[in-house]
């Protein structure tokens, strides 16, 4: 006699694996999107360094935070999380821009290859 709870557990595990596979695919896409984003921010950093512009742009950062918070609300994502993510990324970008301004290439970028 078959125990229905095992069949349900097997079905749940199969569904879980499918969901996790989707999450893994999204994680991979996010990494590729971040890499593309950083390619563009490296271009910005080189332009800023070449023309003596400051590594950060607080006015743009404030506008971006407001824009991303609104996008997060529309997407049913916690706007505070979106802001934390943006601040984390911007801190890394500014570090790269400072390195470029000081004559060093940003570590781990395609520019080094």
N, C-alpha and C positions, 0 to 999 in steps of 0.2 A: 504494500500500500504506500502510495506516494504522499509525502508530507507537503501540503500546499505552501507552507512557509518557506521551504527551500526553493520552490519555483519562484515565489515572489522575491526572495532574496537574490536569486540569480538574475531575475529581470531588473531588479534595482541596481545590481552591480554592473550589468550591461549598460543600463542608462547612465550610470555614474561615469563609466569609461568613455561613453560618447560625449558627455558634457565636458569632461576633463580634456578630451581631445580638442574640442572647440576652444576651450580656454587656452590650451597650448598654442593653437593656431593664432589666436588673438595676441598672445604674448609675443610670438614671433613677428607678427605684423607690427606691433608697437615698437619692437627693437629696430626693425627696418625703418619705420617712420622717424624714430628718434635719430637714427644715423643720418637720414636725409636732412632732418632739421639742423643737425650739427654741421653738416656740410655748408648750409646756407649761413649759419651763424659764424662759421669760420671766414666766409667771404666778408661778412659784416665786420668782423674783427680785423681782417687785413685792411679793409678800407679805413676803418677808424685809426688803426696804427699808422698807416701811410699818411693820413691827413691830420694827425695830432688830435683826434677827437677822443673824448673820454670813453673809457670802457663800458660805463653804464649810462643808461638813459632813463632816469626815474620817472619822467613824465610818460614815456611810452610804456614803461612797466606798469604804472598805475592804470593806464587805459587798457592794457592787455588783461590785467587782473579783473577789471570790471567786465570786459568782454567775455572772458573765460568763465567768470562766475555766472553770467547770464546764460551762456551756452550750457553750463552744468545744470542750471535750474531747468532749462528746456529739455535736457536729456535725463532728468530725474536722477542726477548725480549730486552728491553733497558739494555745494559750492566752496565750502571751506577746504575740502579735499582737493578740488581743482586748484585753488589758490596755493595750497601747500606744494602740490606737484609743480606748479609754475615757478614758485620761489626756489624750489630745489634745482630745477633746470636752469633758471636764470643765474643762480649762484655759480653753477658750473660754466655757463657761457661767459660770465664776467671774468672768472678765473682765466679762461682761455684768452679772452681779449687782453687781459693784463699781461699775460705771458707774451702775446704777440707784440704788444706795445713795448715790452722790455727786450724785444729782439729774439725771443725764443718761440719756436713753433709749439703749438698745443700738443701735449703728449697723447699718443694713441690715435692720431688722426691719419688720414690717408696722405696728408702733406709730407709725412716722414718717409713714406715708401718710395 
